[in-house]
Each structure stands twice: as structure tokens, then as C-alpha cells.
Amino acid sequence: MRDETLDSELTADWNPVALRGGVASLRVPSSWQRLSRDDGGLAYQSPGAHPVDLLVSVVTYRNPYGARAEEAIQYLDRENVLPRGILPSMETADGPDEVDERHWIAYAVAQPPDRQVFVWKVADFQPPDHVRVVTLQLLVPNDSAEDPELSDLIDRLGEEAARIRFSPGPVQGPVQRVTMRNVWHGESVRFRLPWDWNISQDDELSLFYREVEGAGTLRVAVHQFNHEGDEAEILARAILRQTAEQFADGPDGREGEGSLEWLPDGEVPGGEVMARFVTDGEEDGVPLRFFLWLRGAAIEGQTTVALFSFAFPQASRGGDLERTTLAMLEQEVRRAVVGITDSTEVEEDSEDGFSLADLLDADDLSLDDDDLDDDDDDGETGEGGHGPLGRA
């Protein structure tokens, strides 16, 4: 069913609306209705029988460890819920003497059972330790998704968002402190740890640790199995199940206590798993307790298994340090992104660039519920209406 209202919005007047947090303004159609929003962000709804909703949030972050543009994903992906493969891209300055450290992400997701969500996030960096992020979310109900004018509306909203400019004045509140950051092992696993955890490499292992006596060490390794043929998807899930069950029974024949859990929010049913195992041992003569996790995914005919091993000194067991560290690791391992993580960044020499409207027919999109109300972002985009939020 065609909604004539969307068609008319493309030629209607677009009025500027003020955004807080040191952001100048964003234009929206004059006929859209302002809605109430408890969190202080902006919300607008288009008129007509099949409306769409636009949510706009602005947040300023302070990172006591320093705000570096190359770590933009820490601010654009605060909750670690970006679709697999999405990485930030950067807007460069127009002139040789200009400095423009803005990063952006644009993606579309399906939110079952009744809507799609189109998201634009842009970060503006203010050294040494402040970042402003703008988040725009266009919520499209299923009964509006097939309107032939929707793709033009999405592009127009992106172009309008691309015109947002930040004021050079002092940082405005409220300000949120960044305590967690995204970390990787290779290109197949992404998860979060506190900022004060250090990272080092030991052959094919990634080691994560704090400069605190008795705090323990986390080791991460990954194994991938590629399958071919018509039954590649079936084989990938079968290998994943077999590996996870063997892990829960005791990796390498170890004695201990294990458990197995299939995660309901995976990209395919039965395609994501989490197994645990706890055992005692020693290293260099030091008695340790090993807390082991397996996070696996079967995606596109490939089985990916990420192994997390946290060695904690027996002498430090039973205290708050052990309890809080294990609770944090349990949560972050569960939320880890495991599997194929090919970048979907836009090629800089692309003539037409990337448009969210190109994803209207995508059927492999997913999103955690938390992202719909995410106010953790703020930012800016490119010049002339063709930037990260439009035809980037």
C-alpha cells in the first residue's frame, strides 16, 4: 500500500530544530509532529495512516584515558550491538589546513515482529578527552516499509543529517564517562573490557590483564572451520554443536564442572552457543583456578569457535575482585560478536557511495533491543549534503 504522505514530505518545507549538546540544528519536515520523549532526546512522527518515527539523541562523552579518533567505535558502538561487519568510516577535511576528525556509521536492522530501523551515528572529537555523538533512528513499521517513496525519504534524511554542524564552544552536559572499550582478537571476535585492561600478543593468543596484583589474566584464541557444498550450513551447525558439547564435558579431558547454553538471539536458530567450564590447575608452580568459556557461531557455512580462558590465583579467590571480574567477563563473553566480520566500510573512491535505502530489501539484518533507545551518541557529517549520513 502506498502512503501518499511520504511522497508529499519529499517536497514539503523542512524546518530546522535545535539540538542540545553544542549541535547547531537538524532539519525535519514541517508537517511532522513533535512527540514526547522522557530521556530528553527528540522524537518526530510523520502524518498519515502509516507513519514513520524519527528519534534523535545527542550525548557527550568524557574518556579519562584520552579520546582518539582511531578508536571511534568505542563511542559509536557503546553497547556492542552493531550488526556483524559494521566498522566506522572517517570524514576527511576539505582543505589541507583543516582538521576534521569525525567518524560515522550507518546501518539498517530488522526489529521483529513489526518494523525496520535505519540508524545513523556520527562522532565529533574534541581532544583531549571529549567526544560528542549524534544518533538518528528512523523506525519504519512493516505497513510503511513497501512505500516506493521510502528510499528517497531515507536518503533525504541522511542528507539533512549530513548538514549538522558542531559549535566550537565549551563542552556542554550532561557528560557520560566511558568505562568500557571494544577489543578484538584477529578479525573474528569482538568484545568489551574495561579501559584499564592491557593487551598483548603471544603467538596466536591475545592476552588481556590489569596492572593489579592477583587480578588474573584472560587469554583468547579462535578456531575456524570452513565448509563447502550444499550442506555447508548444516555441517557448520553440526561441528559447532559437537565442539561445544565436548567443551562442556571437559576440554582435553580435564576434570571440572561445565555447562552448555544455546543463545536465542543468534543470527540463525541453533547458530550461536556459549559453553562454560571451571577447573583447577597451576602455572609456573602457582595454583590457579581456570574459568573457561566457549563462544561459537555457525554463519554462512563457517564454524567459528572463540575460546576464553581466565586464570585466577587460588590465593586471591573468594573476594570482591574475583566476584566482580567474573561477573563482568560472563556478561561480555556472552555479548561477544563471533564469526565473519568483513568490513562494510564505504570505499572512499566510490562515485555514488552508500545509501541506507540500498538495504531496504535486506533480509539478514538483526539488532538487540537495547539499541532502539540508545542515547549514547553524538556527532556530525560531511559537506554539501553528501556525507556519512546520506549518500556517503
Secondary structure by P-SEA (a helix, b strand, c coil): cccaaaaaaaacbbbbbbbccccccccccccbbbbbbcccbbbbbbbccbbbbbbbbbbbbbbcccccccaaaaaacccccccccbbbbbbbbcccccccccccccbbbbccccbbbbbbbbbbbcccbbbbbbbbbbbbccccccccaaaaaaaaaaaaaaabbbbcccccccbbbbcbbbbbccccccccccccbbbbbcccbbbbbcccccbbbbbbbbbbbbbbccaaaaaaaaaaaaaaaaaaacccccccccbbbbbcccccccccbbbbbbbbbccccbbbbbbbbbbbbbcccbbbbbbbbbbbbccccccaaaaaaaaaaaaaaaaccccccccccccccccccccccccccccccccccccccccccccccccccccccccc
